[in-house]
Amino acid sequence: MHGDLTGNTFFTEEGETMILDFSPFWRPVEFAEAVVLVDAVLDHREEEGVFKLMQGVERGQMLVRALLFRVVAWSGYVGLEGRVEEGYIAAFDKATLLVQLAMT
């Protein structure tokens, strides 16, 4: 899977897929899907309907793992004083709630 699909996948007018900045590593396909969906909520303001694409316990677990992956990845934004911008906190609060709803 590509390590960061959300910002690096583009589609031509003909519907062909193009991936830029190829950074491969192996993870289950469901995890890659979950990272894309979590990124859609965190970075692109998608709503809860996006998580309906991944229902079921196993896929819900992938959403939880994808959210944790982004918590760690975004921890670099904290800064030297340990402060987090309100926008990041709100985005993670929203994504966490949506993952919880998807698990039910």
Secondary structure, DSSP 8 states (H G I E B T S, - for coil): -BTT-TTTEEE-TTS-EEE-S--B----HHHHHHHHHHHHHHHH---GGGGGGS-SHHHHHHHHHHHHHHHHHHGGGSTTTT---HHHHHHHHHHHHHHHHHH-
